[in-house]
Amino acid sequence: MSQMSSLRHFFEKHGFTVSTRLADSLGMNVKSVRLFFIYASFTTIVGGFIIYLTLAFWLKLKDMIYTNRTSVFDL
C-alpha cells in the first residue's frame, strides 16, 4: 500500500466520521448535516467576496468625492 493510499485511508476512517458523529449526537440525518456544512462554506466564501466588493466600491466613491486639491486654482 502506498503512502498516499494509507493517508487517504486514515482520513476516510477518522476524518469523515465527523458529520456522522455530530448527526448521531444531535439526532439528525447525516445528509442534512453534510448539506449544512456545504452551504455554510459556500455562504462564507460568497459573503466575503460581496463584502470585499462593497468596501472597494465605497473606497473608490470616497476617493472620487474627497480629492486632495493642492491649490485654490484646481477648482
Short mmCIF file of the C-alpha atoms (twelve columns), coordinates in Angstrom:
data_MODEL
# 
_entry.id   MODEL 
# 
loop_
_atom_site.group_PDB 
_atom_site.id 
_atom_site.type_symbol 
_atom_site.label_atom_id 
_atom_site.label_alt_id 
_atom_site.label_comp_id 
_atom_site.label_asym_id 
_atom_site.label_seq_id 
_atom_site.Cartn_x 
_atom_site.Cartn_y 
_atom_site.Cartn_z 
_atom_site.pdbx_PDB_model_num 
ATOM 1  C CA . MET A 1  0.000   0.000  0.000  1 
ATOM 2  C CA . SER A 2  1.490   3.313  -0.989 1 
ATOM 3  C CA . GLN A 3  1.902   6.182  1.412  1 
ATOM 4  C CA . MET A 4  -0.745  8.267  -0.353 1 
ATOM 5  C CA . SER A 5  -3.303  5.466  -0.149 1 
ATOM 6  C CA . SER A 6  -2.606  4.910  3.537  1 
ATOM 7  C CA . LEU A 7  -3.002  8.642  4.201  1 
ATOM 8  C CA . ARG A 8  -6.292  8.675  2.286  1 
ATOM 9  C CA . HIS A 9  -7.475  5.593  4.167  1 
ATOM 10 C CA . PHE A 10 -6.629  7.267  7.504  1 
ATOM 11 C CA . PHE A 11 -8.651  10.374 6.667  1 
ATOM 12 C CA . GLU A 12 -11.569 8.338  5.346  1 
ATOM 13 C CA . LYS A 13 -11.640 6.260  8.521  1 
ATOM 14 C CA . HIS A 14 -11.143 9.019  11.100 1 
ATOM 15 C CA . GLY A 15 -11.864 12.364 9.458  1 
ATOM 16 C CA . PHE A 16 -15.055 11.791 7.544  1 
ATOM 17 C CA . THR A 17 -16.931 10.494 10.558 1 
ATOM 18 C CA . VAL A 18 -17.254 13.997 11.992 1 
ATOM 19 C CA . SER A 19 -20.600 14.658 10.356 1 
ATOM 20 C CA . THR A 20 -21.806 11.164 11.262 1 
ATOM 21 C CA . ARG A 21 -20.930 11.579 14.927 1 
ATOM 22 C CA . LEU A 22 -22.420 15.073 15.022 1 
ATOM 23 C CA . ALA A 23 -25.639 13.854 13.404 1 
ATOM 24 C CA . ASP A 24 -25.868 10.955 15.851 1 
ATOM 25 C CA . SER A 25 -25.380 13.231 18.855 1 
ATOM 26 C CA . LEU A 26 -27.995 15.716 17.585 1 
ATOM 27 C CA . GLY A 27 -30.428 13.039 16.421 1 
ATOM 28 C CA . MET A 28 -30.431 14.306 12.840 1 
ATOM 29 C CA . ASN A 29 -29.960 12.814 9.412  1 
ATOM 30 C CA . VAL A 30 -26.312 12.664 8.246  1 
ATOM 31 C CA . LYS A 31 -27.244 14.054 4.841  1 
ATOM 32 C CA . SER A 32 -28.708 17.193 6.438  1 
ATOM 33 C CA . VAL A 33 -25.539 17.834 8.455  1 
ATOM 34 C CA . ARG A 34 -23.315 17.407 5.384  1 
ATOM 35 C CA . LEU A 35 -25.519 19.733 3.332  1 
ATOM 36 C CA . PHE A 36 -25.374 22.319 6.114  1 
ATOM 37 C CA . PHE A 37 -21.559 22.280 6.054  1 
ATOM 38 C CA . ILE A 38 -21.516 22.602 2.258  1 
ATOM 39 C CA . TYR A 39 -23.992 25.506 2.255  1 
ATOM 40 C CA . ALA A 40 -22.181 27.236 5.133  1 
ATOM 41 C CA . SER A 41 -18.842 27.066 3.307  1 
ATOM 42 C CA . PHE A 42 -20.317 28.492 0.086  1 
ATOM 43 C CA . THR A 43 -22.103 31.242 2.020  1 
ATOM 44 C CA . THR A 44 -18.878 32.192 3.783  1 
ATOM 45 C CA . ILE A 45 -16.918 32.388 0.536  1 
ATOM 46 C CA . VAL A 46 -19.582 34.359 -1.355 1 
ATOM 47 C CA . GLY A 47 -20.307 36.625 1.613  1 
ATOM 48 C CA . GLY A 48 -16.650 37.567 1.973  1 
ATOM 49 C CA . PHE A 49 -16.414 38.364 -1.728 1 
ATOM 50 C CA . ILE A 50 -19.520 40.572 -1.580 1 
ATOM 51 C CA . ILE A 51 -18.156 42.451 1.454  1 
ATOM 52 C CA . TYR A 52 -14.840 42.944 -0.381 1 
ATOM 53 C CA . LEU A 53 -16.560 44.371 -3.466 1 
ATOM 54 C CA . THR A 54 -18.749 46.656 -1.342 1 
ATOM 55 C CA . LEU A 55 -15.760 48.062 0.537  1 
ATOM 56 C CA . ALA A 56 -13.795 48.533 -2.690 1 
ATOM 57 C CA . PHE A 57 -16.699 50.454 -4.246 1 
ATOM 58 C CA . TRP A 58 -17.104 52.546 -1.085 1 
ATOM 59 C CA . LEU A 59 -13.412 53.489 -1.007 1 
ATOM 60 C CA . LYS A 60 -13.430 54.355 -4.715 1 
ATOM 61 C CA . LEU A 61 -16.510 56.545 -4.195 1 
ATOM 62 C CA . LYS A 62 -14.882 58.233 -1.190 1 
ATOM 63 C CA . ASP A 63 -11.759 58.975 -3.255 1 
ATOM 64 C CA . MET A 64 -13.870 60.461 -6.022 1 
ATOM 65 C CA . ILE A 65 -15.712 62.774 -3.615 1 
ATOM 66 C CA . TYR A 66 -12.848 63.804 -1.349 1 
ATOM 67 C CA . THR A 67 -9.973  64.566 -3.700 1 
ATOM 68 C CA . ASN A 68 -6.959  66.406 -2.345 1 
ATOM 69 C CA . ARG A 69 -6.536  69.709 -4.080 1 
ATOM 70 C CA . THR A 70 -3.081  71.224 -3.999 1 
ATOM 71 C CA . SER A 71 -4.109  74.818 -4.620 1 
ATOM 72 C CA . VAL A 72 -7.104  77.094 -4.931 1 
ATOM 73 C CA . PHE A 73 -6.748  77.197 -8.709 1 
ATOM 74 C CA . ASP A 74 -7.554  73.471 -9.055 1 
ATOM 75 C CA . LEU A 75 -11.270 74.156 -8.745 1 
# 
